[in-house]
Amino acid sequence: MHYTCPYCQIRQIVQADQRYVETVHIHVEKNAEGQIGFTIEATTCANPDCAQTTLIGRLRNMRTDAIGRMSPTPGSLESWTLRPQGAARPIPDYIPQAIREDYTEACRIRDLSPKAAATLIRRCLQSMIRDFCNIKKHSLDQEIKALRGAVDAGTAPRGVSDESVDAIDRIRAIGNIGAHMEKDIDLIIPVEPDEAQLLIELTEMLFDEWYIAREKRGARLAALKEMADSKKELRTPQLPPDTGA
């Protein structure tokens, strides 16, 4: 079984001793779902530096097999990721705490309230523009326009592109559903969980292209400077100590 750990993001092939699956038949009568059971799936990461366990619960229909035993049917009526909650990516500490908190909470409530998740992602992106791009205006719409102008003028921070600005503007439009009341209060614009997940993934893309790329670039340049300094010391002639003779 191929598996990508939600904690460390490492792809791997799961061995038998890393995975546990068990289904319990729920003995209830006259329920709308018919014969049902609950399956718990546990998978442990093979990366020794991680070794975290993912837990998934599934509500499933049950059927009687050829020898009279109850077994689950393929698929799920409902499923829940019990651990980690929301499957948020680990976010480096050099990204501001408020941004990390909004992102993590959006991941946790994606299925429970996709509109709220979209609103949190909108706030997360506004904080990123203010922190990473140092642009602060009265509204996110004005900030996006200022950021687009910086991109056109070539003054935007490295990693900020026309494509990323377009993506932020689309997220702003969806996040506005929860951030501002519609003029017609009877108008409800739904946001589906898979749409909220797309917004989350776009935010993760900006984490990679902005903060993480900047950090890696800084680390590479620092390592290059350290190497150059060490080579310079080797090239500098070492004079013998002055004995005063």
N, C-alpha and C positions, 0 to 999 in steps of 0.2 A: 504494500500500500504506500503510495506517495503522499507526503505530508509536509506542509510548510508550517513551522512552529510560529504561532502568533506572538510569542514573546521575543524570540531572537531572529525571526524571519529566515531561518536556515531551512532549505529544502532537504528532504531526507527520505529514505525508505524505512518504514516502520517494521521492526521485527516483532515476532509473536509476543515476546516478553515485555514489550513496550505498550501493549494495547489490551484493554479489558472491555468486554461488551457483555451485558446481561439484561434480559428482558423479564419483567415481572407481570404476570397476568393480573389485571385489576378485576376482582370479582364484584361487579355491580350488575343489577338487573334493571330492565325497562329504561335504559338510557338511550338517547338519540343516536349515539355513535355505534351502538352494537357492542360486540366483544372488543375490549380495548386492553392495551398493556402499555407499560412505560419502560423504555430502553435507556440505560445509562451507558455512555461511551467514554472511556478514559484513555487518553494517549499521552505518553511521556516523551519529552524531547530527548533525542539521542545525543545532543550536544552536551558534553559533561560540564561546560561552563554555564549551561542553562538548566537542563533537567527539570523544567517546569511541566506540570500536568494540565492538560486541557480536558474539561468536562462538558459533555453535551447531553442533554436530555431530549427524548423524543416520545411523543404520544402517538401510538400506532394502533391500527386495527389488528385483531388476532383471528386466527383461523384454526380449525382442527385438522391435523395432518392424518396420514393414512393409518397410523396406529393409535389414534385418539388423543394425541398430545396437542396442547395449544402452542402455536408458534406465530410470530409476527408476520404480517404481510409486508411486501416491499413498500417503501415510501413512508411518509410520516403525515399524520393529521396536523401536528404542530411540532416545532422544535425550538429549543432554547440553548444558547451558549451560556452555561453556568459559570465557566471559568476559562479564560478571563472574561470579565463582563464587557460586552461590546467589542471585544477583540481589537482594542486600540493598540496601535503600534507603540513600542517603547520610544519615547521622545527624549533627546539629549537635554541635559540640564542647561546648556547654553542658550536654549530657546526659552524666552521669558515664561515664568510660572503661570501667569494669567492665561497666556495662549495655550499652554499645555493643558490646563484645567478645562478650558472651554472645549478643546478638541476631544479630550478623554470623555467628558460628560456627553458630548454629542454622540460619540460611539456607543455609550451605554444606553442611551434612550432612543437610538435609531429606530428600533422596531416598536417600542412603546408609543413614541410620539415623533414621527418623522418631521412634522412641521416645527416642533421645538428644536429638534436636532439641526434643521436647516437654519433656524434663527441663531443658534449658538455658533454654527460654522460662519455665518455672516459676521458675527461679532469677533470671532477668532481672526478672520481675514482683515477686518478693520484694524485690529490691534497689530497685525503683522505689517500693514502699510505704515502705521504710525511708528513702529519700532524699527523695522528693517529699512524702510525707505525714508523715514524722518519727514513724513508728510502728515500734517494735522489740519483739518478743515472742520466746518460745522456739520458736515454730513459725509457718509461714505460715498455718495454719488460725486460730491465735489472732490473728494480725495482721489477717487479713481480717475477723474478728468485730469487732475494735477499730475497723477502718476503717468497717465498716457502722454501728457505733454512732456514730461521728463524723458520718457522713452524716445519720443520723436526728436527731442533736442539732444539726445545722447548723454544726458546727465543722470539717468537712473542708475541705481546700484547694479553691479554686475550680477547677472542671472535673471534680472527682470526683463521680460520680453513682451512684444505685442500679444503673443499667444497667452501668456500668463495674465496680462491685464484683461483680455477678453474673457478668460475663464472667471476671474474675480467678478467682473461685471455681471456675468450670468448668475453666479451664486448670489450676488447682491439682490438681483431681481426675485429669485426664489425665496431668499431669506426675508425679504420684505413682507412676505405673507404673514409671518409671525411678529415682525418688528413694528409694523404699523397697521392700524385698523383700516380695512377696506371701506370705501365710501358707501357701498351697499353692505350693511352688516349681515344680510342674509346670504351673501355670496361667500361660499366656502370653497377654496381652491385646494384640492388634496395634494399632498406630497407622499408618494409611496416610499416604503423602506428602501427599495433598490435605488430610487432617485436620491434619497438622503445619503445612501452609501456612495453614490457617484460624487456628491459634493465633498464627502469625507476624503475620498481618494484624490480629488483635485487639491485639497488642502495638503495632503501628504506629499503630493508632487511638489508643491511650493516649499514645503519644509526641506525637501531634497535639493531643489534648485536654488533656494535662497540661503537658508541658514547652514545646512549640512555642507553644501558645496563651498561656502565661504570659509567654514571651519577647516575643511580638508585643504583648501588652497592655502590658508594661513599656516597650517601645520607643515605642508610641503615647502613653503618659502622659508619657514623658520629652520627646517632641517637643512635646506640648501645653504642658508646663511651660516649655520653652525659648521657645515662641512668646509665652506669657503674660508671661514676664519681659521679653522684648524690647519688648512693647507697653507694659509698665509704665514702662520707661525712657523711652519716647517721650512718655508723659504727664507725667513728672516735670519740672517747670520747671527750666531750666538757668540758674542765677544767673551774672551776669557776674563775671569774676575780680576779686578785691579788689586794687586798685592802691595802696591805702594813702593816697590823696589825700584 
